[in-house]
Amino acid sequence: MQFGLIGKHLSHSYSVEIHKLIADYDYELLELSEVELSDFLKKRDFCGINVTIPYKEAVIPYLDEISDNAKKIGAVNTVINKGGRLLGYNTDFYGMLALIKHAGITLTGKKVLILGTGGTSKTAFAAAESLGAREILFVSRSKKAGAVTFSEAYDFHGDAEIIINTTPCGMFPNTCETPILIDAFPHLKGLIDAVYNPLRTNLVLDGKSKNILAEGGLYMLSAQAVYASALFLDKNADDGLIDFAFKSVKREKENIVLIGMPSAGKTTVGKMLADKLGKDFFDSDTEITKKTGIPIPEFFRKYGEKKFRKTEKEVISSLSLKSGAVIATGGGAGIDPENVRALKRNGILVFLNRPLELLTPTNDRPLSSNRATLGRLFDERYPIYKACADFEISAAKSPEYVLDKILKELV
């Protein structure tokens, strides 16, 4: 292996895509067990590697030299093989600083809770300390390394102003998990989550729902990769590449989710959009039919709306794990807060706003089979669509017009 990333589980990683954008070399993912890690480092058969969970501390005994900041932090995420000698660095530190700045969060004079006690938590501590935090506490399930427990955090540290999550809680594929309940921290001013897949964890969404500055870890990943790549190639880091990598990967990985009334054109426009962008297309109603094996009207007649919504929620949950897709949802999918939350974790929600007089009642839509029921649904759902959408597009004109407006909004 020339360059790459080592860790225990790497199915969530976007590192290959980022390094492909910022440099011209082969970059690989290599999953290693603890025993395999030892053998790999002893062989020294690589030029440069990044290190992720859970090996940022475990690699240190195999290194010949460690940079001052990595030594101070006590964690290494970048290793260079220089003439057979292994040199360790911590580019996560610069990545964390870049992320906090990008999120617009100020730590000066603030009380900070860092969730977790692994290698990334040590990096977060160093970053918070360098940015002038007033008080910094680790939070863990146990009192390991002097950390307070989550129960103690709730009971005695509700005055925390910043939370930084460095645990893998909420990371793909376990995206429904949340590491801490932020309602217990009424003074919260900022949330940072080192998890970058999904793009927005439940923790980040919780923060945004309360108008708290909150951001996931993709910017940190992009920044640390730029600094690591500079070490790989023995040159100065180009900070301009950070924004480029971040925006490029976000655009590639983010789902585009179309919401709106039945007959608003979500499927038609969605297929056109997917074709234009070279993305996969999924229609939630089609996926429901595949799952149940019967048409939706028949499913409604046999099992009723309650069971249909349960099935729909399962399908939406599965679709929300997709990456870089266009997803057209059924008219009722966007009115369930849990569906919206799932879709927002990795997607941007686009409301196709088609006027009521242009919507068409049809027999294959059980809840909008006539003009009267369609009108009632429109009145109920319209404010919900507007509230949950990231942006809305007028769908009063042709599909080509709607497509063009979406593309311009996405630039």
N, C-alpha and C positions, 0 to 999 in steps of 0.2 A: 504494500500500500504506500502510495506517495504522500497524499494528504487525506485527512478524513476526521470523522467524529467517532469516539468510542464511548460506550455507555452500556447499561444493562438492557434497557428497552428503548428502542429508537423509532417506533412506528409513528410517533407524533412529530418527528423532526422535519424542519424546513431548511436545514443547513445546506444540503446539497444545492437547492435552488438558489440560495443566497450567494454561495461561493461561485457558482456558475456565472452569476451576474457581475461579480466584482473582480474576478481574476480568470486567467487562462491556465487552469490545471485540473486534473481529475481529483474529485473529492468524493470520498466514499463513507458510508455508514457501516460501522462494525459493532455488532452486539457481542459483549463478552461477559462470561461469568467471572466470579472472583478468581478462580483458578486460571482461567484463560487470560485474565488481565495480567497476572504475574508473568506468565510465559511470554505474552506479547511484548511487555516492556523490557524483559530480559533479552529478547532477541534484537530489539532496537531496529526492526526492519521497516522503517518509515522515515519520511522527511519532517513532517509536522502534523500534529494532531490537536484537535479540540477534545475536551473531556467533559462529560456531563454526568448527571445523577446515575449511580451514587458514588462516583470514583474521584471527585475533586480533591478529596483529602487522601484517599488510598494510593494515589499515584506518587505522592511526595517522597516516600522512602526509596523509590527507584530512580530519583533524579540526582544528577551530579551537581546541579547549581539551581538556585531559585532566586528570582528577582526580589528586590527589596519589598515591593508592595505585596507580592504573593506571599512572601515570608511573614510579613506583618499581618496579613489577612488570615493566613493559615489554610489557603485553598488555591488550587491550580486548575485552570481550565484550558491552558494552551501549553503544549510541549514541543520544543524544537530539537531535532537531532542534528547537532553541529559536530561533524567529524567523529561521530560515535559517542559524544557526550550529550546527555539529555538535560536541556535547560527548561525550567518551568516558569510560567508567567500567569498573571491573572488579568485577562482583558475583559472579564465580566465587570470589573470595577468601573472601567470607563463606559461599558455598556449601560450599567445601572445609573451612572451619573447622567448619561445622555438621555435615558428614558425619563428620569425625573424631570429634567429640564424640558423635554418634549411635551410632557404632560402638564407643564406649567405649575408644578407643585413646589412650594417653598418649605424647606425644612428648618430654617433658622429659628431657633428658640422654641421648636415644637417638641412635643412628647411623641415618640415613635414606638410602635409595636411591630416587631419582626416575627412573622409566623414561620416556625421551623428552626432547626438547629444544625442543618447540613452546611455544605460548602457555600452555597449561594447565600445563606443567611449571614455568614461571616462577611461576604462581599457587601451585602446590604448594610451591615453594621458599619463597615469602613466608609461606605458612601455617605450614610447618614451622619456619621461623625465629622467627615470632611465638609459637609454642608451646614454644620453648625447646629445640629439637633440638640435640644436641651437635655433630654433624657431618652435612653434607648433600652428597650426591654425585649428579650427573646420570649416567645410564647410557644410552648410545646405540650404534647399530651402528658409528658412526665416532667419532672423538674431537672431534666438533663442539662448539664453545663450551666447551671444557675438560672435556667429559664423559669418563668412563672407558668402555671398551667392555664389552660383555656378558662377553667372555672375561676381562677384567681384574676385573670384578665377581665372577665365579666364583672366580678364582685368588687375589685379594687382599682381598676385602671380604666374606668369609663371616661376619664378625662383625656384619653389618648386622642391626638389630632391627626396622626398619620398612621396608616397600616400598610406594611409591605409584606406580601405573601411570597415566601420562597419555597413552600411545600409544593408537591405535585398535585395537590387536591384541586379537582376541577379540570385536570388535563385530559385530553383525548386518550382513551375512549370514554372515560368516566366523567363526562362533561356536566352531569346533573349535580355533582357534589359542590358544596360550599364550605370553605375552611372555617369561617367565623360569621356570626350574625351581627351586622353592623348597627342594628337598632340599639344595641347596648352602648354605643359610643356617640352620644349626641353632639360632641364637639369636633367630630371628624371633618377635616379639611381636604384630605387627599388619600387616594388608594392606588397602590402600585401592585400589580400581580406579575410575577416573573413568568407565569404560564403564558404561552403565545398560541397554543392550539388547544381550544378554539381561540379565535381572535379576541373575543370578549367573554371572559368567564362569568359565572353567576356573581362572583364578588364584584367584578367591574360593572356589571349591569345593575347590581344593587346600589352601587355608588352613584351611577349616572341617574338612576331613578330618583335620587334625593338631591340631584344637582351638585354632587360632590365631584371634584376633579378626580378622574379615575382612568387608568390605562393598563392594558395588558402588555406582555413582554416582547412583542415582535420588534419594537424599536430597539430594545436592549439587545436582542439576538442579532439584529442587523449591525448595530454599532460594534459589538464585541467581535463579530465576524470580520469587519473591516480592519480592526486593530490586529486580530489574529493573522489575517492574510498578509498584512504588512510585515509581521514577524516571520511568517513562512518565507516571504520573498526578500527579506532583509532590506526593506525600504520604508520610507515615511508613510504613515497612514493618510489617506485622502478622505477627509471628513465629508466631502461632497458625495461620496459613494453611499453614505449611511442613508440619507433621504431617498436616494435613487433605489437602493435595495429594499428599503422599507415599503415604499410606495409600489414598487414592482411586484413584490411578493404579496402584499395586501390585495392588490388588484387581481392577481392570479388566483389567490386562495379564497377570496370572499365570495359567498353565494349572492346571487341577485334573486330576491324573492318577490314575486308579484302577488299582490293582494287586491281584493276588490269584489264587487258584486258579481253574481252569475251573469254571464253574457257580456262582461266588460271587456273581453278580448284577451284575457290573461294567457290562455293556451296558445292562441294564434300569435300574439306578440312575443310570448316566451320562446316559442320555437324559432321565430325569426331572429330574436336577440341571441339565442344560443348559437345559431348558425353563423351569425355575424362575428361573434366573439370567439368562436371555436370552443365553446363550452358544452358540457353534457346538459341535456334537458330532462326534467322530471315534472310530471303533473301529479299532484297528490290524489286527485280523484281516480286517475288511471292506476296509480299504485294501490289504492284501496280496492279497486276492482280485481287487480291481480291477487291481492292478499285474500279476498273473500271468495273469489271465483264466480261471483254473480254481479250483474249490473246494480248500480247504486239505487235506482228506484225500487227494484225488487228487494234489495236488502232492507230498505226503509219499510216496505210493506210487511216483510217477514219478522223483522227484529226491532223496528222502531228507531227513533232518533237517538235515544240515549246510548244504545249499543253502537250505532253508527259513529257517534262522536268519540266513543272510547276507541274504536278501531282507527278513526281518523287521527286521534292523538298519538297512537302507536306509530302510524305511518309518518306523521310529522316529526316525531322524535327520531326516527330512523333517517329521514331526509335531512334533518338538521345536522347530522354528522358528516354530510357530504362536504366537499371542498371544491370551490371553483365551479359551481354549477348554477344553472338558471332553474328556478323552481316556481311553478305556477300552483297556487293553492286554491282549494275550493272556497266558495263564498263564505262559508261559516268558519273556516279554519282560523282566520285572523281575529275572530271575536273572543277566542279563548286565550286568556293571559298566559297560560302555560305554553300553549303553542307559540305565541309571539315571543316569549322568553327563549324558547328552544331555538327558534329561527334566527333570532337576533344574535345568538352566541357566535355564529359564523356567517351571518348574512346581513345584507342591507335590504330593508323592506320598502318596496315601491308600490304606492297606491295608484292603481289605474282608475281615475275618477271619471266614470262615464255617467252622464246625466240620466235620471230616471226615465225620461221620455224616450231615450235611445236604447234602453235595456229591453230584452225580449223574454217574456215568460215562455217556457217550453215544458213539455211533459217529462223530460228526462231530468228535471230539477224538482224534486219532491216538494220543497218548501217555497218554490216560486213558479208554480205551474200556471198561475193566472195573474192578471194585472193587479188585482186587489192585494193578494199575498205578497207579490213582488214589491208593491209600494210600501207595505208595512215593514218588510225586511229592510228596505232601503232606509227608511226613517230610523230604524233601530241600529243599523250597522254603520251608517255613514260617519257619525262622530267617532266611533271606535276605530274605523280605518284611519281617519285623519290623525287621531291621537297616537297611534302606534307606528305610523309610517315614518321612515327617515326622510322621504320626500314624495310628493305626489305629481302625477302627470295627467293632464287633461286627455281623456280618451274619447273625446267627442268626434274626432276626425278619423282618418284611415289608419290601419295598422302601421303603414309605412311612416306616417306622421308621428305616431306614438313612439315607434322604434327610434326615430331620429331624435326626439326629445329626451328619451332615456339615455341614449348614447352621449348627448351633449351634457346631461346632468352628471354622468359618470366620469367625465374627463377630470 
